[in-house]
């Protein structure tokens, strides 16, 4: 694992401390652009690496350098961060969601108050900007002044992100952020009431809850399971345990692919699984769901 991490840092890191988008197998840069989404996963990868490699000081130093580069190059004057170095990109709730996840992962293993400050900023941004105060839904895209984008871009909602944000807000919440727990429970409720078709989480809706994309990728099923398992462990309520069981059963259907260790990534609105290569990025969601389900079962 350490060799893979060395390769990642050595070839993806730019001179300014940020991480480029894409490299070739031989290590030369194919796409030198910078996106907040990629930086968030770089920070998360460094945090998770400590679980295997131990508290190697170079991991913490690299994370601190990347965090400093974010504040230096991508900080937004009205809170949060730009979506990338190139202009014209809408502000993204999703990129902040993964940066929030990375910050929480570093808080779990590090006492640096800067990680707490980062999570405080993003958590409060979620409660005041990303989550609609009337409906409780999560908006995805925003204008430079943090107003909601016009048209479909501002109206689209993803049930999978509602579950994903719920899981993160549960972790950040508690006595200090009771409103975050309430928001998380509401996000789950919206997902359960409007985001399911035949027991599967749909890809996207519009903000009037009409269906935009009724097909179902694997990752929203995994995020439903992860949020349900955490809620069940936290509340002990039977409805969350039922939801956990239903989400696990739905996810398992995707894992019965033709090749052992692989999975179906997409299910059509008509209920057919699509035969196609399984994207490696989905593995992140599968592992997160299994980890949270395991913790819930052990606590029962």
N, C-alpha and C positions, 0 to 999 in steps of 0.2 A: 504493500500500500504506500509506503514512504516513497518508492521510486515513482509511482503514479502521481503523487502529490508534487514531487520535485519537478516532474515533467510539466505538470499543469502550471505551476508558478513560474518555471523557467521560460516557458514558451508563450503563455497567455498574458503574463504581466507586461504592460507597456512601461515606457520610461517614466510616465507621470504617476505610476503606482496603481492605475486602474487596469482592468482586464479587458482584452479585446474579445471580439465576438467569435471568431472562427480561425482555426489554423489547419494546415494540411498534416497528413501523417508524418511527414518529414520535419515538421516543426515550423515551417515558414508561414507567415501570416497571410490568410486569405481575405479576412474582413477585419480591419483594424478599428471599426467603430465601437463605441462604448454605450452600453445600455445599463440602466439601474438594475434591471432584472438579473443580468448576469453577475453584477457585483454582489447582489444579495446572496446568490447561490455560492459565490466564492467564499463569502463570510461564513455561510452555513457549513460548507464543506470543511473549512478550517476548524470550526467548532466541533463538528462531528468526528473529525480525524483524531481529536484528543481522546475519544473513547477507546480508540485502538492503539494509538501511538503514545498515549500518556501525555503528561503536561510538559511537552517539549516547548521550551521557551521560544523557539523560532516560529511556532504556530501562532502564538500570541502576538509576537512582534509583527508578523505578516498581517494579521487581522487588524492590528492597530494602525499599520501603514495604510491599509486599504480603507479603513474607516476615516482616517485623516484625509485621504484623497477624495473621498465622497464629499466631505464637508468643504473641501477646498474647491472642487471642480463642479459639483452637481447640486449644491445646496440651493433650495428655493427660498427667496426672501420672505415669503408668506407662510413658511412651514413646509416640512417635508423636503423632497428632492425632485429635481428634474428627471425626466425619463431617460435622458441620454445627453451626450455632448452635442449632437446635431440638433439644430433648431427645427421647430414644427411638429414635434411629437407631443401628443396630448399627455397631460399628467395622468399617471396610472395608479389606480388603487391596488392592482394586482402586484406590481413591482414593490410597492410599499408593504404589502402583506408578507412577501417573502423576506424583505429586509427586517420586518418585525419578528419573523420566525428566527432569523439568524441572530438578532439581538437577544431574544429570549434564550436561545441556545447558549450564547456566551454568558449570560447572567447565571445560568445553571452551573457553570464551571469556573466563574471568574468574578472577583469582587470589584472590578473596575467600575467606578460610578458612571463613566461615560456610556457604558452599555445600558445602564438604567435610564440615563437621560435620553438616549436614542429611542428606547421603547416607550418612555413617557410621551415623547413627541409624536410618535407614530400612533400609539394607542389613542391619544387625545384627538389626533387628526381623523382617525377612524370614527370616533364618536361624534365629531363635529362636522366632518366633511363627507367622508365616504358613505356613512350610513344615513339614509334619509330620515329626518326626525319624525315625520308623520307616519310613514309606512314601515320603517325599520329595514327596508331593503338596502343592499349594497350597490352603489353606483360604481361603474368601472372607469369611465374616462371624464377628464375635466379640462377646462380651459386654463390658460396661464394664471388667472386670478382665483382659481379653485372653484369657479362656478361650473355647474354641470354642462357638459357639451350639448349642443343642440342636435336634433335629429335622432336617428337610430342609435348612434354611438352613445348618446347620453341616456337612452331609454333601455338599452340592453342590460339584462341582469343574468348572472350565471348561478344557478342553484348550488353547483359544486363549490363555488367561492363562498357562498353563505355558510356552508358547513365548515370550510377551511378557516374562515374568519372566526367562526364560533369557537373552534378548538383553540385558536390563539388567544382570543379574549378571555376564555376560561382560565388559561394559564396566567395571564397578566392580571386578571381580576382578583377578587377576594375582598378583604376588609377595606383595603385602600381604594379599590375601584369597583364598588358594588354595581355601578351603572354598567360596567363592562359585562358582568355576568348576566344582567338583565337583557342587555343587547344580544348576547350570545344565545340565550334561550329563545329570544324572538327570532333570530336568524334561523335556528333549527326549525322552529314552528313554521316559518315561511317555506323553508325547503320541503317540509313534510306535507304542507297543505297545497302547495302550488307547483313544486318542482318534480313531482313523481308521476310517472306513467307506467302502470302495470308493475309497480314495485321497483322501477329503475329511475335513477336521477337523470333528467333530461339535460341536454347541453346548455340551452339558453332560452330565456323568455324575454318579453318586453315588460316594462314596468306596470302595465295593466294586467299582468299575469297571462297574457295570451302567449301561445307557443311560437317561438322563433325557430328553434331547431329541436325537434322532438326526438332525434336520435340520442344515443347515450354512450359516451366514451367510458372507459374503465375508471379513469381517475376520479370523477365525481362520486362513483360508488365507494371508492376507497376513502374519500374524505367524509362521506356520510358515516361510514363505519367508524372512522377515527373520532369524529365529533360525538357520535352516539355512545361509544365506549367510554369516552371521558365523562360525558354527562351522566351515564349510568353509575360510574364509579363515584362521581361527585355528589349526586343527589340520592342515589339508591332507589330511585323511582322505577316502578314496574314498566312504565311506558318507555323509558329510555332503554331498559333492558330488552324490551320487545323490539324496539327500533334497531338495537345492536344486532339482534339475531336476524332480523329481516335484511339488514344491510350486509351482514356476513354471507347469508345465503345468496343474495344477488351477486356479490363480488365473486363468489366461488364459481359461478357459471362462466365468468370470463377466464378463469384460470384453467379451464378444461380445454386447452388448445390442442392442436394436432401434435405438437412437439413438447415433450416433457420439459418443464421449466420455462415455457413460454406462455403467452396469453393472447386472447382476443382483445384488441384495443377498442373496437367500435361495434355497437349494436344498432341496427336500423330502427326507425320508429315503428316498423312492422314486426320487429322481434327477431330479425335474423342477424347472427354474428357474421362479420365480414372477414373473409380470409385475406390477410395481408401481413406484411412484416410488422412485428410488434416493436414500437418505439422504446428505446432504452429508458427514456425519461420517465415513463410510467412506473418503472421499478421503484422510484422514489416514493410514490404514493402508496404502492403496495406495502413497502417496508414500514412506512409510517402507520398504516392501518393495523398491520400485524403487531407492531410494537404496542400500540394503545390497547388493542384487544387483549393482548397477553396481560398487560397491567390490570385491566378491568377484571379479567377472569381470576387472577391471583388475589384480587382484593375482595372477591365475593365470598 
